[in-house]
């Protein structure tokens, strides 16, 4: 009876190892041809596998894409969480997270493009991507919450918001920024989009011919974002 356990465990390890090989090869294909052209058949050919064997690990191209998306969100989330764990003021931690996210995106442009680039035609992300996708949002919301608790937010600098914006900010406050005034939550939402817009422009070359030093602009953007939420740089 106990002799069957190691066999099962060995099979699981082999299955996991092959799955990782598939994901790694798919990542290379992503860089070479883009997400829209990714195919199980091409990945199988690269690995020397029969196309039919791929279906033991991924039932479709969309399932493989989902694995790549979850992996990328988790990698980016882990980077943000590590940066947020540094000691210092909330403003310093926020800046650390921003720089860490920019660095990850510039080092992994194809994975970043999978998350924030052109949507893949016909692909609809399943619910299991929601939690990994929320990791960075929770980090940024947590920093804003910590700043408020530490008295680092100058609430008088943030103007009131409309009823319509209040309705948008309320669920976010309840989810990740408990105790933060809704005007500051609304500014936090704007900062979130500002941050990823800034990173996307740099990753996708939108500053070419306009900005000669991306780091200088990004540093200024961080100062601007902190000011938006009432924090001093």
C-alpha positions as CSV (number, residue, x, y, z in Angstrom):
1,X,0.0,0.0,0.0
2,X,2.6,2.6,0.9
3,X,4.7,1.7,-2.2
4,X,2.1,3.4,-4.5
5,X,2.6,6.8,-3.0
6,X,6.1,7.4,-4.4
7,X,5.0,6.4,-7.8
8,X,2.1,8.9,-7.7
9,X,4.4,11.6,-6.4
10,X,6.9,10.9,-9.2
11,X,4.2,11.2,-11.8
12,X,3.1,14.4,-10.3
13,X,6.6,15.8,-10.4
14,X,7.1,14.7,-14.0
15,X,3.7,16.3,-14.9
16,X,4.6,19.5,-13.1
17,X,8.0,19.6,-14.8
18,X,6.6,19.1,-18.3
19,X,4.0,21.8,-17.6
20,X,6.7,24.2,-16.6
21,X,8.6,23.4,-19.8
22,X,5.5,24.1,-21.8
23,X,4.9,27.5,-20.0
24,X,8.6,28.4,-20.5
25,X,8.5,27.6,-24.2
26,X,5.2,29.5,-24.6
27,X,6.8,32.5,-22.9
28,X,9.5,32.4,-25.6
29,X,6.8,32.1,-28.3
30,X,5.1,35.1,-26.7
31,X,8.3,37.2,-27.2
32,X,8.8,35.9,-30.8
33,X,5.3,36.0,-32.3
34,X,3.0,37.8,-29.8
35,X,0.1,36.5,-27.8
36,X,-2.4,36.5,-30.7
37,X,-0.2,34.0,-32.6
38,X,0.6,31.7,-29.8
39,X,-0.5,28.1,-30.5
40,X,-0.3,24.8,-28.8
41,X,0.9,23.2,-32.0
42,X,3.9,25.5,-32.3
43,X,4.8,25.0,-28.6
44,X,4.5,21.2,-29.1
45,X,6.8,21.4,-32.1
46,X,9.4,23.4,-30.2
47,X,9.4,20.8,-27.4
48,X,9.4,17.8,-29.7
49,X,6.0,16.7,-28.4
50,X,3.0,15.3,-30.3
51,X,0.3,18.0,-30.5
52,X,-2.1,15.6,-29.0
53,X,0.2,15.2,-25.9
54,X,-0.2,18.9,-25.1
55,X,-3.8,18.4,-24.2
56,X,-2.8,16.4,-21.1
57,X,-1.5,19.7,-19.8
58,X,-3.5,22.4,-21.4
59,X,-6.9,21.8,-23.0
60,X,-6.7,24.9,-25.3
61,X,-4.6,27.8,-26.3
62,X,-6.7,30.0,-24.0
63,X,-5.9,27.8,-21.0
64,X,-2.2,28.2,-21.8
65,X,-2.6,32.0,-22.2
66,X,-4.4,32.1,-18.8
67,X,-1.4,30.3,-17.2
68,X,0.9,32.9,-18.7
69,X,-1.3,35.7,-17.5
70,X,-1.6,34.4,-14.0
71,X,2.2,33.8,-13.8
72,X,2.9,37.4,-15.0
73,X,0.4,39.0,-12.6
74,X,1.9,36.9,-9.7
75,X,5.4,37.9,-10.7
76,X,4.5,41.6,-10.8
77,X,2.5,41.3,-7.6
78,X,5.4,39.7,-5.8
79,X,7.7,42.5,-6.9
80,X,5.3,45.1,-5.6
81,X,4.8,43.4,-2.3
82,X,8.5,43.1,-1.7
83,X,9.1,46.7,-2.5
84,X,6.2,47.8,-0.2
85,X,7.8,45.8,2.6
86,X,10.7,48.2,2.9
87,X,10.8,50.5,6.0
88,X,10.2,54.2,5.8
89,X,7.3,56.5,5.2
90,X,4.3,55.6,3.1
91,X,5.5,58.0,0.4
92,X,8.9,56.3,0.3
93,X,7.3,52.9,0.1
94,X,5.0,54.1,-2.7
95,X,8.0,55.4,-4.6
96,X,9.8,52.1,-4.1
97,X,6.8,50.1,-5.5
98,X,6.6,52.4,-8.5
99,X,10.3,52.0,-9.4
100,X,10.0,48.2,-8.8
101,X,7.0,47.9,-11.2
102,X,8.7,50.0,-13.8
103,X,11.9,47.9,-13.6
104,X,9.9,44.6,-13.9
105,X,8.0,45.9,-16.9
106,X,11.1,47.1,-18.7
107,X,12.8,43.7,-18.0
108,X,9.7,41.7,-19.1
109,X,8.1,43.8,-21.9
110,X,6.4,40.8,-23.5
111,X,4.8,39.6,-20.2
112,X,3.8,43.2,-19.5
113,X,2.3,43.6,-22.9
114,X,0.2,40.4,-22.3
115,X,-1.3,42.1,-19.3
116,X,-1.6,45.7,-20.4
117,X,-1.2,45.7,-24.2
118,X,-3.6,45.0,-27.0
119,X,-6.3,42.4,-26.0
120,X,-5.9,39.0,-27.6
121,X,-8.8,38.5,-30.1
122,X,-11.3,36.0,-28.9
123,X,-9.7,35.5,-25.5
124,X,-11.8,36.2,-22.4
125,X,-9.9,36.1,-19.1
126,X,-11.5,33.7,-16.6
127,X,-12.4,34.5,-13.0
128,X,-9.2,32.8,-11.7
129,X,-7.1,35.7,-13.1
130,X,-8.9,38.3,-10.8
131,X,-7.0,37.6,-7.6
132,X,-3.5,37.7,-9.2
133,X,-4.5,40.8,-11.1
134,X,-5.5,42.5,-7.8
135,X,-2.2,42.0,-6.0
136,X,-0.6,45.3,-7.1
137,X,-3.9,47.2,-6.5
138,X,-4.0,45.8,-2.9
139,X,-0.4,46.9,-2.4
140,X,-1.1,50.4,-3.5
141,X,-4.3,50.6,-1.6
142,X,-2.6,49.3,1.5
143,X,0.0,52.0,1.3
144,X,-2.6,54.7,1.0
145,X,-4.4,53.2,4.0
146,X,-1.2,53.1,6.0
147,X,-0.5,56.8,5.1
148,X,-3.9,57.8,6.4
149,X,-3.4,56.0,9.6
150,X,0.1,57.5,10.1
151,X,-1.3,61.0,9.4
152,X,0.7,61.4,6.2
153,X,-2.2,62.4,4.0
154,X,-3.0,66.2,3.9
155,X,-6.7,65.7,3.4
156,X,-7.3,69.4,3.1
157,X,-5.4,69.3,-0.2
158,X,-7.9,66.9,-1.7
159,X,-11.1,68.5,-3.0
160,X,-14.6,66.9,-2.5
161,X,-15.9,64.6,-5.2
162,X,-19.2,64.3,-7.0
163,X,-21.9,61.8,-6.1
164,X,-21.1,59.8,-9.2
165,X,-17.5,59.6,-8.3
166,X,-18.4,58.7,-4.7
167,X,-20.3,55.7,-6.1
168,X,-17.2,54.6,-8.0
169,X,-14.9,55.0,-5.0
170,X,-17.1,53.4,-2.3
171,X,-16.6,49.7,-3.4
172,X,-12.8,50.3,-3.8
173,X,-12.6,51.8,-0.3
174,X,-14.5,48.8,1.2
175,X,-12.2,46.4,-0.6
176,X,-8.7,47.7,-0.1
177,X,-8.7,51.1,1.5
178,X,-10.9,50.8,4.7
179,X,-10.9,54.1,6.6
180,X,-9.5,56.2,3.8
181,X,-11.7,59.2,2.9
182,X,-13.5,58.7,-0.4
183,X,-11.9,61.8,-2.1
184,X,-8.5,60.2,-1.3
185,X,-9.7,56.9,-2.6
186,X,-10.8,58.6,-5.8
187,X,-7.4,60.2,-6.2
188,X,-5.9,56.7,-5.5
189,X,-7.8,55.3,-8.5
190,X,-6.6,58.1,-10.7
191,X,-3.0,57.5,-9.5
192,X,-3.3,53.8,-10.3
193,X,-4.2,54.5,-13.9
194,X,-1.6,57.3,-14.1
195,X,1.1,54.9,-12.9
196,X,0.4,52.2,-15.4
197,X,-0.2,54.7,-18.2
198,X,3.3,56.1,-17.5
199,X,4.9,52.7,-17.5
200,X,3.0,51.6,-20.6
201,X,4.1,54.7,-22.5
202,X,7.7,53.8,-21.7
203,X,7.5,50.1,-22.4
204,X,5.7,50.6,-25.7
205,X,8.0,53.4,-26.9
206,X,5.4,56.2,-26.8
207,X,8.0,58.7,-25.5
208,X,10.4,58.1,-28.3
209,X,11.5,61.4,-29.9
210,X,9.9,63.3,-27.0
211,X,11.5,62.2,-23.7
212,X,15.2,61.6,-23.6
213,X,15.5,60.5,-20.0
214,X,12.7,58.2,-18.9
215,X,14.0,58.0,-15.3
216,X,13.8,61.8,-14.8
217,X,10.2,61.9,-16.1
218,X,9.2,58.8,-14.0
219,X,10.7,60.4,-10.8
220,X,8.7,63.6,-11.6
221,X,5.6,61.4,-12.2
222,X,6.0,59.8,-8.7
223,X,6.2,63.2,-7.1
224,X,3.1,64.3,-9.0
225,X,1.2,61.1,-8.0
226,X,2.1,61.6,-4.3
227,X,0.8,65.2,-4.5
228,X,-2.4,64.0,-6.0
229,X,-3.2,61.8,-3.0
230,X,-2.0,64.5,-0.5
231,X,1.3,62.9,0.4
232,X,4.7,64.7,0.4
233,X,7.4,63.2,-1.6
